[in-house]
């Protein structure tokens, strides 16, 4: 093989990998928002879409706060502070009836995209994978696994409630994808709490960490 040809092949492969990383680093948006939101909220009459980032809402300070509540560092490619999060506010007339939000999460075999639909109190109404690459994908996407997240809130993850502890790995050889899923759901709820629920579950977090807010006497 000529040196020039080899150089072109190497350059092309590098470009493909680089482009793949860039594509993976974009926000997790719904594939078909009109269809998906109507399916998640049949009673909805519309929705609005907002793009927000950690950088815009609080920068490094907010990133640190999210990491503390997540109990893990944010991944520099999939979870950079300037990554835009796509949040769908679901409406019935002028009334807000819920939110839909997805996050990217690094899995064993590639990117996971975890979608949550929540009500205005932060309770999960629906959990599903928009994308999962795994030989055991059917076990993860089965209703018997996904339906276990219904009714959970961020408080359940902060306190390690029995509801969370009862969720078991449905796979045989993909435990890291299960751990990634649990992390993604918790991260998703934290982002929603910070961006749309105005720290509704902050008091629960402080209690689990022994923190106390200043109360008026």
Helices and strands as residue ranges (DSSP letters): H 3-24, H 33-40, E 46-52, H 54-57, H 59-70, E 85-92, E 95-106, E 111-118, E 124-131, H 137-141, H 143-146, G 147-149, H 154-159, H 162-165, H 175-195, H 202-208
